[in-house]
Amino acid sequence: MTAKGAPTEPAGQQTSARAEPKRINVAVSPDTVRALENVIEREGVTLTEALRRLIGYGDFVYRAVRENREQLIVKGDEGSREVVLL
């Protein structure tokens, strides 16, 4: 039984519309800083939005490969290659 207005989703699976933003502080590597700067420069977004986008992309790839056991292929002018997570 749930209280009126209480979320019915399992813990950690609330929809983003209901979840409040959470501020975190983390130390990142120089490579991560460069990746963020690249998104900021190319997309014209804030640091916060660049971080959200990269985390979203990473989550998509992680879930596809690790959880769904899917094969991801990157195709370009020079051919294609498989995305492999170690």
C-alpha positions as CSV (number, residue, x, y, z in Angstrom):
1,M,0.0,0.0,0.0
2,T,1.3,3.4,-0.9
3,A,0.5,6.8,0.6
4,K,-1.4,9.2,-1.6
5,G,1.0,10.9,-4.0
6,A,3.9,8.7,-3.1
7,P,6.0,7.4,-6.0
8,T,5.1,3.8,-7.1
9,E,8.3,3.1,-8.9
10,P,11.0,1.0,-7.2
11,A,13.8,3.0,-5.5
12,G,16.2,4.4,-8.0
13,Q,13.8,4.1,-10.9
14,Q,11.8,7.3,-10.5
15,T,11.1,9.3,-13.7
16,S,13.3,12.3,-14.2
17,A,10.3,14.5,-14.2
18,R,9.8,13.7,-10.4
19,A,13.4,13.4,-9.4
20,E,15.0,16.5,-7.9
21,P,18.4,17.4,-9.3
22,K,21.3,16.4,-7.1
23,R,24.5,18.3,-6.8
24,I,27.7,16.3,-6.6
25,N,31.4,17.1,-6.6
26,V,33.8,14.8,-8.4
27,A,37.4,14.9,-9.4
28,V,37.8,14.1,-13.1
29,S,40.8,13.2,-15.3
30,P,42.4,15.5,-17.8
31,D,40.9,13.3,-20.6
32,T,37.4,13.9,-19.1
33,V,38.0,17.6,-19.0
34,R,39.0,17.6,-22.7
35,A,35.9,15.5,-23.5
36,L,33.7,18.1,-21.7
37,E,35.4,21.0,-23.4
38,N,34.9,19.3,-26.8
39,V,31.2,19.1,-26.2
40,I,31.0,22.6,-24.8
41,E,32.8,24.0,-27.9
42,R,31.0,22.0,-30.5
43,E,27.5,22.1,-29.1
44,G,27.6,25.6,-27.5
45,V,26.3,24.3,-24.2
46,T,27.2,24.8,-20.5
47,L,29.5,22.6,-18.6
48,T,26.5,21.1,-16.7
49,E,24.7,20.3,-20.0
50,A,27.9,18.8,-21.5
51,L,28.3,16.6,-18.5
52,R,24.6,15.5,-18.7
53,R,25.0,14.7,-22.4
54,L,28.1,12.6,-22.0
55,I,26.7,10.7,-19.1
56,G,23.5,10.1,-21.1
57,Y,25.5,8.8,-24.0
58,G,27.7,6.6,-21.8
59,D,24.6,5.2,-20.0
60,F,23.0,4.4,-23.4
61,V,26.1,2.5,-24.6
62,Y,26.7,0.8,-21.2
63,R,23.1,-0.5,-21.0
64,A,23.1,-1.7,-24.6
65,V,26.3,-3.6,-24.3
66,R,26.3,-4.8,-20.6
67,E,22.7,-5.1,-19.7
68,N,21.0,-6.0,-23.1
69,R,24.0,-7.8,-24.5
70,E,23.6,-5.9,-27.8
71,Q,26.3,-5.3,-30.3
72,L,27.1,-1.6,-31.1
73,I,28.6,-0.8,-34.5
74,V,30.1,2.6,-35.4
75,K,29.9,3.3,-39.1
76,G,31.8,6.1,-40.9
77,D,33.6,7.0,-44.1
78,E,36.5,4.7,-43.2
79,G,34.4,1.6,-42.5
80,S,32.8,0.3,-39.3
81,R,34.0,-0.9,-36.0
82,E,32.4,-2.6,-33.0
83,V,32.0,-0.8,-29.6
84,V,33.6,-3.0,-26.9
85,L,33.4,-2.3,-23.2
86,L,36.1,-3.9,-21.1
